[in-house]
Amino acid sequence: MAASRPVPVATYTIRRATTGDGAPLYGAWQRLRQHNAEIDRRVIPAPVSQPEFVSDLEQLLSRPRSATFVAENGSTLAGFISGSIEQNLPDRLPELHATVGYLWVEEHFRRRGIARALFEQIANWARREEAVDHFEMAVLKADDDAAGFWRSIGFTPFIERLWAPLSAPESDQ
């Protein structure tokens, strides 16, 4: 019986995103949006071209109250996370909270700690923001894997967001 060889584990680095990351981030973001649309048919991604995305990314990266990090395996994008500091509703304290806008890890890089490491980067960034002491974010109800991940790192349900069409419900006739 031959001795088994260890399976190499991908090494990765995490850094702040730059405008030069536009093309690979666009591809990953499109896969994330497609995933969300497959999870729930109510998610209908708006058409966004790569040049539009890159322009929006440039604006996002220049905002002091937002951050985007990428995880790389060599020169390959393994995943990314974006976050921002947002105002709470005027009747709720504290006034500010951190939120995760997007988190995506490419399928062949999953289960290697990359999502946790990306979250830790955005959490470290948010901890440096004055008057911010917690995260709030939305997760698709039908995405059990995503909800399981967020719960595994300490998130708990807080506010349930409901959805209903403006038209009358269809009757079963």
C-alpha positions as CSV (number, residue, x, y, z in Angstrom):
1,M,0.0,0.0,0.0
2,A,1.5,3.3,-1.1
3,A,1.8,6.1,1.5
4,S,-0.7,8.8,1.1
5,R,0.7,12.2,0.2
6,P,-0.7,15.3,1.9
7,V,-3.1,17.2,-0.2
8,P,-1.7,20.8,-0.7
9,V,-3.8,23.4,0.9
10,A,-4.0,26.7,-1.0
11,T,-2.2,29.5,0.6
12,Y,-3.7,32.9,0.3
13,T,-3.1,36.5,1.1
14,I,-5.7,39.1,2.0
15,R,-5.3,42.7,1.2
16,R,-7.3,45.9,0.5
17,A,-8.8,45.9,-3.0
18,T,-7.6,48.3,-5.6
19,T,-9.0,49.6,-8.8
20,G,-6.7,47.1,-10.6
21,D,-8.9,44.3,-9.1
22,G,-11.9,45.5,-11.1
23,A,-12.0,42.8,-13.7
24,P,-11.6,39.8,-11.4
25,L,-13.9,41.3,-8.8
26,Y,-16.5,41.9,-11.5
27,G,-16.4,38.2,-12.4
28,A,-16.7,37.1,-8.8
29,W,-19.5,39.6,-8.1
30,Q,-21.4,38.3,-11.1
31,R,-21.1,34.7,-9.8
32,L,-22.3,35.9,-6.4
33,R,-25.3,37.6,-8.0
34,Q,-26.1,34.5,-10.1
35,H,-25.9,32.3,-6.9
36,N,-28.3,34.6,-5.2
37,A,-30.7,34.6,-8.1
38,E,-30.6,30.8,-8.2
39,I,-31.3,30.6,-4.4
40,D,-34.4,32.9,-4.6
41,R,-36.2,33.8,-7.8
42,R,-37.1,37.2,-6.4
43,V,-33.5,38.2,-6.7
44,I,-33.3,39.7,-10.1
45,P,-29.8,41.1,-10.8
46,A,-29.8,44.4,-12.6
47,P,-27.6,44.5,-15.7
48,V,-24.3,46.1,-14.9
49,S,-21.4,46.1,-17.4
50,Q,-17.8,45.6,-16.4
51,P,-17.0,49.3,-17.1
52,E,-19.9,50.4,-14.9
53,F,-18.8,48.0,-12.2
54,V,-15.2,49.3,-12.3
55,S,-16.4,52.9,-12.2
56,D,-18.6,52.1,-9.1
57,L,-15.7,50.2,-7.5
58,E,-13.4,53.3,-7.9
59,Q,-16.0,55.4,-6.1
60,L,-16.5,52.7,-3.4
61,L,-12.8,52.4,-2.7
62,S,-12.6,56.2,-2.3
63,R,-15.2,56.3,0.5
64,P,-13.8,56.6,3.9
65,R,-16.6,54.6,5.5
66,S,-16.4,51.6,3.3
67,A,-13.8,48.9,2.7
68,T,-13.2,46.0,0.3
69,F,-10.7,43.2,0.8
70,V,-9.7,40.5,-1.6
71,A,-8.2,37.0,-0.9
72,E,-5.7,35.8,-3.4
73,N,-4.1,32.5,-4.1
74,G,-1.0,33.6,-6.0
75,S,-2.4,35.9,-8.7
76,T,-5.9,34.3,-8.6
77,L,-8.8,35.9,-6.8
78,A,-10.1,33.4,-4.2
79,G,-12.7,35.7,-2.7
80,F,-13.7,39.1,-1.5
81,I,-15.7,41.0,1.1
82,S,-17.1,44.5,1.1
83,G,-18.4,46.4,4.1
84,S,-19.5,49.8,5.2
85,I,-20.5,51.9,8.1
86,E,-24.2,52.8,8.1
87,Q,-26.6,54.9,10.0
88,N,-29.2,53.2,12.2
89,L,-32.8,54.4,12.0
90,P,-33.1,57.7,13.9
91,D,-35.1,56.1,16.7
92,R,-32.5,53.4,17.5
93,L,-29.1,53.6,19.2
94,P,-26.3,53.3,18.6
95,E,-26.3,55.7,15.7
96,L,-23.9,53.6,13.5
97,H,-23.3,50.0,12.7
98,A,-21.0,48.1,10.3
99,T,-22.5,46.0,7.6
100,V,-21.2,43.4,5.1
101,G,-22.5,44.1,1.6
102,Y,-21.0,41.2,-0.1
103,L,-18.9,38.1,0.8
104,W,-17.9,35.6,-1.9
105,V,-15.4,32.8,-1.9
106,E,-14.9,30.9,-5.2
107,E,-16.2,27.4,-4.9
108,H,-12.9,25.6,-5.3
109,F,-11.4,27.7,-2.4
110,R,-14.2,27.1,0.1
111,R,-13.8,25.3,3.4
112,R,-10.3,26.6,3.8
113,G,-10.9,29.5,6.3
114,I,-10.9,32.2,3.6
115,A,-14.4,33.5,4.4
116,R,-13.6,33.7,8.1
117,A,-10.3,35.4,7.3
118,L,-12.0,37.9,5.0
119,F,-14.6,38.6,7.7
120,E,-11.9,39.2,10.3
121,Q,-10.3,41.8,8.0
122,I,-13.6,43.7,7.6
123,A,-14.2,43.4,11.4
124,N,-10.8,44.7,12.2
125,W,-11.4,47.6,9.9
126,A,-14.8,48.3,11.5
127,R,-13.4,48.2,15.0
128,R,-11.2,51.2,14.2
129,E,-14.3,53.2,13.3
130,E,-15.5,55.5,16.1
131,A,-18.9,54.7,17.7
132,V,-19.3,51.4,15.8
133,D,-19.7,48.3,18.0
134,H,-21.7,45.8,16.0
135,F,-22.6,44.4,12.6
136,E,-26.1,44.2,11.0
137,M,-26.6,42.7,7.6
138,A,-29.1,40.9,5.3
139,V,-28.8,37.2,4.4
140,L,-31.2,35.5,1.9
141,K,-33.6,33.4,4.0
142,A,-33.3,30.5,1.5
143,D,-29.4,30.5,1.6
144,D,-28.9,28.0,4.4
145,D,-25.2,27.7,3.8
146,A,-24.7,31.4,4.1
147,A,-26.8,31.7,7.2
148,G,-25.0,28.7,8.7
149,F,-21.6,30.4,8.1
150,W,-22.7,33.7,9.6
151,R,-24.1,31.9,12.7
152,S,-20.9,29.9,13.1
153,I,-19.0,33.2,13.6
154,G,-21.4,34.7,16.1
155,F,-24.2,36.3,14.1
156,T,-27.7,35.8,15.5
157,P,-31.1,36.7,14.0
158,F,-32.1,40.3,14.8
159,I,-34.6,41.9,12.4
160,E,-36.6,39.7,10.0
161,R,-37.1,41.4,6.6
162,L,-40.3,40.4,4.9
163,W,-41.3,40.6,1.2
164,A,-44.7,40.8,-0.6
165,P,-45.7,41.8,-4.1
166,L,-47.9,44.9,-4.6
167,S,-50.3,42.9,-6.7
168,A,-53.0,40.7,-5.2
169,P,-51.9,37.1,-4.4
170,E,-52.8,34.6,-7.0
171,S,-55.7,32.3,-6.0
172,D,-55.6,28.6,-6.4
173,Q,-58.4,28.0,-9.0
